[in-house]
Amino acid sequence: MEKINIALVGYGNVGRGVEGALKLKLNADTELVAVLTRRPEQVRKELKDVPVFHIDEKTGDIQVDVAILCGGSKEDIPVQGPKFAERFNTVDSFDTHADIPSYYQKMDSIVKVYGHVHVISAGWDPGIFSLMRVLGDAFLPQNKQYTFWGKGVSQGHSDAARKVEGVLDARAYTIPIEQAVQRVRTGETPEFTKREMHKRLVYAVAEEGADIERIRMDIATMPNYYDEYNTEVLFISKEDMRENHSKLPHGGFVLTSGVTGEGNKQILEYRCQLESNPEFTANVLVACARAAFRLCKEGRKGAFTMLDIAPGYLSPHSAETLRKSFM
Ligand SMILES: NC(=O)c1ccc[n+]([C@@H]2O[C@H](COP(=O)([O-])OP(=O)(O)OC[C@H]3O[C@@H](n4cnc5c(N)ncnc54)[C@H](OP(=O)(O)O)[C@@H]3O)[C@@H](O)[C@H]2O)c1
């Protein structure tokens, strides 16, 4: 079997998930050949059986077919995307939704020059949920769509709460409002405000002697993060945080509610319930790396989103097996 040689750029939560996914028997067509990180000394202590390089080093004679970029969307990917797409076919999970169109344009022009394929914004949202929104909209042209997220940890909101004075640690959960989900599931098509669709629950560890009520207020009224939602802040101990809030669960639903014919209601629902958001995202990135490799083999070049990739390209199974067992 022809192996797809994968390099991993960045060894955080998603990076670790990719490393785990590449060990699976079903991904036997892939092999992790190198890890590039800003912290090679530290990462080498964890990864004994894979060559680990500094992010600015060349990988020598190790052949890399696809590099999976696992850095953060805010600061890492905008720099690492252009840098690595010059050298390799690449996949990233850039998730700043509003900037995806401009990021696509930029990457498309770069990778076309170097003759590579770059899959941008892969994951579950953006990624699978984007696909479900497009499919729902295509199959039910007269529709209204809803995306609910959670219950899950929002890393951006957790970081924001951690910056409040007197907060030692914080974990923010996004929770869909059950009544809103039920209204859509039963065929209503309301206009919701943000507050009507989701609430936020923040677990915080406060510094000793900190003003609890001021912290609660500072979090709940924080513009762009919390002020448009009902937010509950619960104070817990460091031990409770470590024991009960160290996982990164997430998920959500994409609902397309439409009508056909003389007003027949049609509702499509896709749900993700993820005990580990980064591990699942990592598995999607590996499937997209396979697709990038296959697209490149066909002589395609440029930037792609998951909307541009036919499902068979993502699968480890042959087209014959897919027709026989999955149709
Ligand atoms: N599209 C989707 O559905 C989806 C879903 C989930 C996540 N994402 C994206 O994936 C991105 C990465 O998420 P993540 O959870 O893997 O973030 P993360 O754990 O914070 O890792 C991001 C980067 O930080 C560095 N890092 C990790 N641990 C470190 C440490 N102990 N000290 C210093 N640096 C460290 C790593 O780079 P170095 O190894 O080079 O230091 C790593 O690549 C997110 O920003 C988000 O954009 C997308």
Ligand as a Chemical Component Dictionary entry (heavy atoms), coordinates in Angstrom:
data_LIG
# 
_chem_comp.id                   LIG 
_chem_comp.type                 NON-POLYMER 
_chem_comp.pdbx_formal_charge   0 
_chem_comp.three_letter_code    LIG 
# 
loop_
_chem_comp_atom.comp_id 
_chem_comp_atom.atom_id 
_chem_comp_atom.alt_atom_id 
_chem_comp_atom.type_symbol 
_chem_comp_atom.charge 
_chem_comp_atom.model_Cartn_x 
_chem_comp_atom.model_Cartn_y 
_chem_comp_atom.model_Cartn_z 
_chem_comp_atom.pdbx_ordinal 
LIG N1  N1  N 0  -12.469 23.737 12.588 1  
LIG C1  C1  C 0  -12.772 23.159 13.736 2  
LIG O1  O1  O 0  -13.808 22.520 13.877 3  
LIG C2  C2  C 0  -11.825 23.260 14.896 4  
LIG C3  C3  C 0  -12.110 22.544 16.067 5  
LIG C4  C4  C 0  -11.190 22.610 17.116 6  
LIG C5  C5  C 0  -10.040 23.381 17.010 7  
LIG N2  N2  N 1  -9.812  24.089 15.861 8  
LIG C6  C6  C 0  -8.596  24.909 15.714 9  
LIG O2  O2  O 0  -7.474  24.208 16.161 10 
LIG C7  C7  C 0  -6.591  25.141 16.759 11 
LIG C8  C8  C 0  -5.640  24.430 17.674 12 
LIG O3  O3  O 0  -6.342  23.962 18.819 13 
LIG P1  P1  P 0  -5.555  23.279 20.020 14 
LIG O4  O4  O 0  -6.585  22.916 21.023 15 
LIG O5  O5  O -1 -4.642  22.230 19.530 16 
LIG O6  O6  O 0  -4.680  24.507 20.560 17 
LIG P2  P2  P 0  -3.423  24.439 21.504 18 
LIG O7  O7  O 0  -3.416  23.174 22.322 19 
LIG O8  O8  O 0  -3.382  25.739 22.230 20 
LIG O9  O9  O 0  -2.186  24.353 20.493 21 
LIG C9  C9  C 0  -1.888  25.402 19.599 22 
LIG C10 C10 C 0  -0.379  25.527 19.467 23 
LIG O10 O10 O 0  0.166   25.984 20.699 24 
LIG C11 C11 C 0  1.441   25.404 20.911 25 
LIG N3  N3  N 0  1.430   24.762 22.252 26 
LIG C12 C12 C 0  0.704   23.699 22.644 27 
LIG N4  N4  N 0  0.969   23.371 23.915 28 
LIG C13 C13 C 0  1.880   24.276 24.347 29 
LIG C14 C14 C 0  2.555   24.497 25.580 30 
LIG N5  N5  N 0  2.388   23.674 26.616 31 
LIG N6  N6  N 0  3.404   25.549 25.673 32 
LIG C15 C15 C 0  3.603   26.366 24.621 33 
LIG N7  N7  N 0  3.005   26.196 23.415 34 
LIG C16 C16 C 0  2.164   25.176 23.291 35 
LIG C17 C17 C 0  1.667   24.344 19.846 36 
LIG O11 O11 O 0  2.621   24.799 18.889 37 
LIG P3  P3  P 0  4.174   24.402 19.059 38 
LIG O12 O12 O 0  4.234   22.909 19.194 39 
LIG O13 O13 O 0  4.815   24.921 17.835 40 
LIG O14 O14 O 0  4.642   25.097 20.301 41 
LIG C18 C18 C 0  0.308   24.190 19.191 42 
LIG O15 O15 O 0  0.358   23.939 17.819 43 
LIG C19 C19 C 0  -7.532  26.158 17.429 44 
LIG O16 O16 O 0  -6.932  27.410 17.517 45 
LIG C20 C20 C 0  -8.695  26.190 16.500 46 
LIG O17 O17 O 0  -8.458  27.234 15.604 47 
LIG C21 C21 C 0  -10.674 24.036 14.806 48 
# 
loop_
_chem_comp_bond.comp_id 
_chem_comp_bond.atom_id_1 
_chem_comp_bond.atom_id_2 
_chem_comp_bond.value_order 
_chem_comp_bond.pdbx_ordinal 
LIG N1  C1  SING 1  
LIG C1  O1  DOUB 2  
LIG C1  C2  SING 3  
LIG C2  C3  SING 4  
LIG C2  C21 DOUB 5  
LIG C3  C4  DOUB 6  
LIG C4  C5  SING 7  
LIG C5  N2  DOUB 8  
LIG N2  C6  SING 9  
LIG N2  C21 SING 10 
LIG C6  O2  SING 11 
LIG C6  C20 SING 12 
LIG O2  C7  SING 13 
LIG C7  C8  SING 14 
LIG C7  C19 SING 15 
LIG C8  O3  SING 16 
LIG O3  P1  SING 17 
LIG P1  O4  DOUB 18 
LIG P1  O5  SING 19 
LIG P1  O6  SING 20 
LIG O6  P2  SING 21 
LIG P2  O7  DOUB 22 
LIG P2  O8  SING 23 
LIG P2  O9  SING 24 
LIG O9  C9  SING 25 
LIG C9  C10 SING 26 
LIG C10 O10 SING 27 
LIG C10 C18 SING 28 
LIG O10 C11 SING 29 
LIG C11 N3  SING 30 
LIG C11 C17 SING 31 
LIG N3  C12 SING 32 
LIG N3  C16 SING 33 
LIG C12 N4  DOUB 34 
LIG N4  C13 SING 35 
LIG C13 C14 SING 36 
LIG C13 C16 DOUB 37 
LIG C14 N5  SING 38 
LIG C14 N6  DOUB 39 
LIG N6  C15 SING 40 
LIG C15 N7  DOUB 41 
LIG N7  C16 SING 42 
LIG C17 O11 SING 43 
LIG C17 C18 SING 44 
LIG O11 P3  SING 45 
LIG P3  O12 DOUB 46 
LIG P3  O13 SING 47 
LIG P3  O14 SING 48 
LIG C18 O15 SING 49 
LIG C19 O16 SING 50 
LIG C19 C20 SING 51 
LIG C20 O17 SING 52 
# 
